[in-house]
């Protein structure tokens, strides 16, 4: 028995009976349909597959490539390009932003919406193809990001199902007004990331009522109330529902999600041609916005400084940013406290705020991967070369870049004071005397190898 995908992206079962032209009884057909779905990756959907196939086609489009070439020439003349690490990573950043914009165009189908697993800076190989990284800015390697495009004033429902033996550390739904294919029209040009787009409403797994089998239903409309599992959206205009599944352990499973519109509307075109037209229209503005975003993030951060932890809208966590610039013999020592958060994460990004491949390099650590000190704090060392510290964050050879620290699924009443206990530039030669948890070279290799296997479980 084998599986194949037809031209529309639907999964077809090819077995002996099908090959011989034999019809199946209804009971056997249902059983085979269930078996077929169970054999697919947990995050598979026909829409996801179709979207990724169109993306792979669009990134080869000559007009897309021409726009990318113009943008590269423009950004290469800019101030950030003077950083050697920014020059070295510019082509990769443009490719990731382009893929992100393509997904923003793909989800624009509010009459028949779909959740697409969009942002993930790390490439993945599944469903018979290799998908390149899809990055926007400061994307969390511990998160599964999915987004659906909807219409303000419409009525929708989201059906969710937790895996039978695994749930994310945190599940968040957020409704936002505006089209993120045009971030320059939605987000501010000064003041930082988290004074950004208007959030109509938010739901977290702290309040979502779930059935004993792990299923749940969320209603979505412009009505202000509709029960505990309800999200309010704007009364008009295009809007987005974004979902974050936070995985403090990379082998955890996100929730399975579907979304459908409840009120009857005329379907709008969703073809390769309509998606391509949106991509060609929006790509330049999208890349220009995100390429300049590091200059305004948290109001702009000077070298080797950090922001104060900022509470997330709705109170579901805190986030802080830092900008590192280190000589070859230097490291940045950062000590944090958990504050009772069930999830903490610390990641590094390149000068364009795109994350390196988290599977093959220790560029990020969450609370299941980091080693805490005896007093409950956690100290991290950022450097180009491996100092043997357990909580080393690998800059992947870069001298300049950004870091992001997150605290999520936090206790009520948590305040920012003390979440970042200390940050200072030190010499690599000083590290051995600090008494930090250390690992052997063999243990480091084992830890990095385990990362690849754990991260890859997302595509199974």
C-alpha positions in Angstrom: 0.0 0.0 0.0 1.3 3.5 -0.9 0.3 7.1 -0.7 0.4 9.8 -3.3 -0.7 13.4 -3.6 -2.9 14.4 -6.4 -2.6 17.8 -8.2 -4.9 19.5 -5.8 -2.8 18.5 -2.9 -5.2 15.8 -1.5 -3.8 12.6 -0.2 -4.7 9.5 -2.3 -4.5 5.9 -1.1 -3.1 3.5 -3.7 -3.6 -0.1 -2.6 -4.1 -3.4 -4.3 -7.9 -2.9 -4.4 -7.6 0.6 -5.9 -5.1 -0.5 -8.4 -7.4 -3.3 -9.6 -10.3 -0.9 -9.8 -12.2 -2.6 -7.0 -14.8 -0.7 -5.0 -14.6 -0.7 -1.2 -17.4 -1.1 1.3 -18.3 2.0 3.2 -17.0 0.6 6.4 -13.7 -0.4 4.9 -13.4 3.0 3.1 -13.9 4.8 6.4 -11.4 2.6 8.1 -8.8 3.2 5.4 -9.5 7.0 5.5 -8.8 7.0 9.3 -5.7 4.9 8.8 -4.5 7.2 6.0 -4.9 10.3 8.3 -3.2 8.6 11.2 -0.2 7.8 8.9 0.3 11.4 8.0 2.3 13.9 10.1 0.4 15.5 12.9 0.4 19.0 11.4 -0.4 17.8 7.8 -3.4 19.3 6.0 -4.2 19.4 2.3 -4.1 23.2 2.4 -0.7 23.1 4.0 0.7 20.9 1.3 -0.8 23.0 -1.5 0.5 26.2 0.0 4.0 24.8 0.3 4.0 23.6 -3.3 2.9 27.0 -4.5 5.7 28.6 -2.4 8.3 26.3 -3.9 7.0 27.4 -7.3 6.9 31.1 -6.5 10.5 31.3 -5.2 11.6 30.2 -8.7 9.5 32.8 -10.4 11.7 35.2 -12.5 9.8 38.3 -11.4 10.1 37.4 -7.7 13.9 36.9 -8.3 14.1 40.3 -10.0 12.5 42.0 -7.1 14.8 40.3 -4.7 17.8 41.4 -6.7 16.7 45.0 -6.6 16.1 44.8 -2.8 19.6 43.3 -2.3 21.2 46.1 -4.1 19.3 48.6 -2.1 20.0 47.0 1.3 23.7 46.5 0.4 24.0 50.3 0.1 22.5 50.7 3.6 24.1 51.3 7.0 23.5 47.8 8.5 25.3 46.2 5.5 28.5 47.7 6.8 28.5 45.0 9.5 30.4 42.0 8.1 27.9 39.6 9.6 25.0 41.5 8.1 26.7 41.4 4.7 27.3 37.7 5.0 23.7 36.9 5.9 21.7 39.3 3.7 20.9 36.9 1.0 19.5 34.4 3.5 17.5 37.1 5.2 15.9 38.2 1.9 15.0 34.6 1.1 13.3 34.1 4.5 11.4 37.4 4.3 10.3 36.5 0.8 9.0 33.2 2.0 7.2 34.9 4.9 5.5 37.3 2.6 4.4 34.4 0.3 2.7 32.8 3.3 1.0 36.1 4.2 -0.4 36.1 0.6 -1.4 32.4 0.8 -3.6 32.8 3.9 -5.6 35.6 2.3 -8.8 33.5 1.9 -11.4 34.7 4.5 -14.4 33.0 2.8 -12.8 29.6 3.4 -10.0 30.2 5.9 -7.3 27.8 6.8 -4.5 27.6 9.4 -1.1 27.4 7.8 2.0 26.5 9.7 3.9 29.5 8.3 6.8 31.0 10.3 9.7 28.7 11.0 13.2 30.0 10.3 14.4 26.4 10.3 14.0 24.4 7.0 12.0 21.2 7.1 11.8 18.1 5.0 8.4 16.5 4.9 5.4 15.7 2.6 7.8 14.7 -0.2 9.7 18.0 -0.5 12.2 20.3 1.3 10.8 23.6 2.5 13.3 26.4 3.1 13.1 28.6 6.2 10.3 31.1 6.6 11.4 34.0 8.8 10.0 37.4 9.7 11.8 38.8 12.8 12.9 37.3 16.0 10.8 34.1 15.5 10.9 31.7 18.4 12.4 28.3 17.7 10.3 26.9 20.6 7.0 28.0 18.9 4.8 26.5 16.2 3.3 29.6 14.5 0.1 29.2 12.5 -2.1 31.9 11.0 -5.5 32.2 9.3 -6.9 35.2 7.3 -10.4 36.2 8.2 -12.9 39.0 7.5 -14.1 41.4 10.2 -17.8 40.9 10.9 -17.7 37.3 9.8 -18.6 34.3 12.0 -16.1 31.5 12.4 -15.4 28.5 14.5 -12.1 26.9 15.4 -12.0 23.2 16.3 -9.0 22.1 18.3 -7.7 18.7 19.4 -4.8 18.1 21.7 -2.7 15.0 21.1 -3.8 12.1 23.2 -0.5 12.0 25.2 1.1 15.4 24.7 0.2 19.1 25.0 2.1 22.3 24.3 3.5 24.2 27.3 1.3 27.1 26.3 -1.3 27.7 23.6 -2.2 31.2 22.6 -4.8 32.6 20.1 -4.7 36.2 19.1 -7.0 38.2 16.7 -5.4 41.2 15.1 -6.7 43.8 12.7 -4.9 44.4 9.5 -3.0 42.7 6.7 0.5 41.7 7.7 1.5 41.4 4.1 1.7 45.2 4.4 3.3 45.7 7.8 4.3 49.3 7.0 0.5 50.1 7.1 -0.1 48.3 10.3 2.9 48.6 12.7 4.6 51.7 13.9 7.8 53.0 12.5 9.3 53.9 15.9 9.0 52.7 19.4 9.6 49.0 19.2 7.9 45.8 18.4 5.4 45.4 21.2 3.5 48.6 20.6 2.5 47.1 17.4 -0.8 46.1 15.8 -4.2 46.3 17.5 -5.2 43.1 19.2 -8.9 42.6 19.1 -8.8 39.7 21.6 -6.7 36.9 22.9 -7.3 33.5 24.4 -4.9 31.2 26.2 -5.1 27.6 27.3 -5.5 29.0 30.9 -9.1 29.8 30.1 -10.1 27.7 27.2 -12.6 25.0 28.2 -11.6 21.6 26.9 -13.5 18.4 26.7 -12.2 15.2 28.4 -10.9 13.9 25.1 -8.8 17.0 24.6 -11.0 18.7 22.1 -12.3 22.2 22.2 -14.3 24.7 20.1 -13.7 28.4 19.9 -16.3 30.8 18.4 -15.1 33.9 16.5 -17.2 36.9 15.6 -17.5 40.7 16.2 -19.9 40.0 19.1 -18.3 41.0 22.4 -19.5 37.9 24.2 -20.2 34.3 23.2 -19.1 32.1 26.2 -15.7 31.3 27.6 -14.3 30.0 24.4 -15.0 33.1 22.3 -12.8 35.6 20.5 -14.0 39.0 19.3 -12.8 40.3 16.0 -13.2 43.7 14.3 -16.6 44.5 12.8 -15.0 45.0 9.3 -11.8 44.8 7.4 -9.3 42.1 6.9 -7.9 40.5 10.1 -5.7 37.6 11.2 -5.9 34.9 13.8 -2.5 33.9 14.9 -1.7 30.9 17.0 1.4 30.1 19.1 2.0 26.6 20.5 5.0 26.9 22.9 7.1 23.8 23.2 9.4 23.9 26.2 10.3 20.3 25.2 10.7 19.9 21.4 9.1 16.5 21.4 5.8 18.0 22.7 2.9 18.1 20.2 1.0 21.3 19.2 -2.8 21.2 19.1 -4.4 20.2 15.8 -6.5 23.0 14.5 -9.1 23.7 11.8 -11.1 26.8 11.1 -14.3 27.4 9.1 -16.6 30.2 8.3 -20.2 29.9 9.6 -22.0 32.6 7.7 -22.6 32.1 4.0 -20.5 34.3 1.7 -19.4 34.1 -1.9 -16.0 32.6 -2.2 -13.2 34.7 -3.5 -10.5 33.5 -6.0 -7.7 31.5 -4.4 -5.5 30.4 -7.2 -1.8 30.4 -7.9 -2.4 33.5 -10.1 -4.1 35.5 -7.3 -1.4 34.5 -4.8 1.3 35.4 -7.2 -0.2 38.8 -7.9 -0.3 39.6 -4.2 3.3 38.6 -3.7 4.5 40.8 -6.6 2.6 43.7 -5.2 3.7 43.4 -1.6 7.2 41.9 -1.6 9.2 45.2 -1.8 7.4 46.9 1.0 7.5 43.8 3.2 11.2 43.3 2.9 12.0 47.0 3.4 9.9 47.1 6.6 11.5 44.0 8.2 15.0 44.9 7.1 14.8 48.1 9.0 13.0 46.7 12.0 16.2 46.0 14.0 16.8 49.7 14.0 13.5 50.4 15.9 13.1 47.2 17.9 12.6 48.1 21.5 13.3 51.7 20.6 16.7 50.8 19.1 19.3 48.9 21.2 23.0 50.0 21.4 25.7 47.4 21.3 25.9 45.1 24.4 22.8 46.5 26.0 19.5 45.0 26.8 15.9 46.3 27.1 13.8 46.0 30.2 11.5 42.9 30.1 8.3 44.1 28.6 4.9 42.5 29.5 3.1 41.0 26.6 -0.3 42.4 25.7 -2.9 40.5 27.6 -0.4 39.5 30.3 0.6 36.1 29.0 4.4 36.7 29.3 7.4 39.0 29.3 10.0 39.5 26.6 13.4 41.3 26.5 15.9 42.0 23.8 19.6 42.5 23.6 22.2 43.5 21.0 25.6 41.9 21.2 28.9 43.0 19.6 31.8 41.0 20.7 35.5 40.6 19.8 36.9 37.2 19.2 38.3 36.9 22.8 35.1 38.2 24.4 31.8 36.8 25.6 28.5 38.2 26.9 27.5 36.7 30.3 23.7 37.0 31.0 22.1 35.8 34.2 18.3 35.5 34.4 15.7 34.2 36.8 12.5 32.2 35.9 10.1 34.1 38.0 7.9 31.1 38.2 7.3 30.9 34.4 6.6 27.5 33.1 8.5 28.4 29.9 11.6 30.4 29.4 13.6 30.7 26.2 16.8 32.5 25.2 17.7 32.7 21.5 20.2 34.4 19.2 19.5 36.0 15.8 21.7 37.4 13.1 21.9 41.2 12.5 18.7 41.1 10.4 16.9 39.2 13.3 16.7 35.9 11.4 17.4 32.9 13.5 20.2 30.4 12.5 19.3 26.7 12.2 18.4 25.7 15.7 18.6 21.9 14.9 22.3 21.8 14.2 23.7 24.6 16.5 23.0 25.5 20.1 21.7 29.0 19.2 18.8 28.8 21.7 18.0 27.2 25.0 14.7 26.8 26.8 14.1 25.7 30.4 14.2 22.0 29.5 17.6 22.4 27.8 19.4 24.9 30.0 21.1 24.0 33.3 20.1 26.2 36.3 22.5 27.2 39.0 22.0 26.2 42.6 20.2 29.4 43.5 17.6 28.9 40.7 19.1 31.5 38.4 20.4 30.6 34.9 23.6 32.0 33.4 24.2 32.0 29.7 27.4 32.7 27.8 27.2 34.2 24.3 30.4 33.8 22.2 31.8 32.7 18.9 33.9 29.8 20.3 32.7 27.1 22.7 33.9 27.8 26.2 32.6 24.5 27.5 29.8 26.1 29.4 26.6 24.1 29.5 24.5 27.1 28.7 26.6 28.3 25.8 24.8 30.2 23.1 26.6 29.8 19.8 26.8 32.9 17.6 27.6 30.7 14.6 30.8 32.7 14.0 29.1 36.1 14.2 30.4 39.0 16.2 27.2 41.0 15.9 23.6 40.0 16.4 20.6 40.1 18.6 19.2 38.0 21.5 15.7 37.5 22.8 14.7 36.3 26.2 11.1 35.1 26.9 9.1 34.2 30.0 5.7 32.7 29.3 2.9 30.8 31.0 3.7 33.0 34.0 2.1 33.2 37.4 -0.4 36.0 38.1 1.2 39.1 39.4 4.7 38.5 38.0 6.7 41.8 37.6 9.8 42.4 35.5 12.1 43.3 38.3 14.9 40.8 38.7 14.1 38.7 35.6 17.4 39.9 34.1 19.8 39.7 37.1 23.0 40.7 35.3 24.6 41.2 31.9 28.2 42.1 31.2 31.0 41.6 28.6 33.8 39.4 29.9 36.9 37.8 28.5 36.8 34.2 27.4 39.8 33.6 29.7 37.7 34.6 32.7 35.0 32.0 32.2 36.8 29.0 33.9 36.9 30.8 37.2 33.2 31.6 37.3 32.0 28.2 38.5 29.4 27.8 35.8 28.0 24.4 34.9 30.3 22.9 32.3 30.1 20.0 29.7 32.7 17.9 28.0 33.2 18.1 24.2 31.6 14.6 23.9 28.6 15.8 25.9 28.2 18.9 23.7 28.2 16.7 20.6 25.5 14.5 22.1 23.4 17.5 23.2 23.5 19.0 19.7 22.7 15.7 18.0 19.7 15.3 20.3 18.5 18.8 19.2 18.2 17.6 15.6 16.1 14.6 16.4 13.8 16.4 18.8 13.2 19.4 16.4 12.5 17.0 13.5 9.7 15.4 15.4 7.5 18.4 14.4 7.2 16.9 10.9 6.1 13.5 12.1 
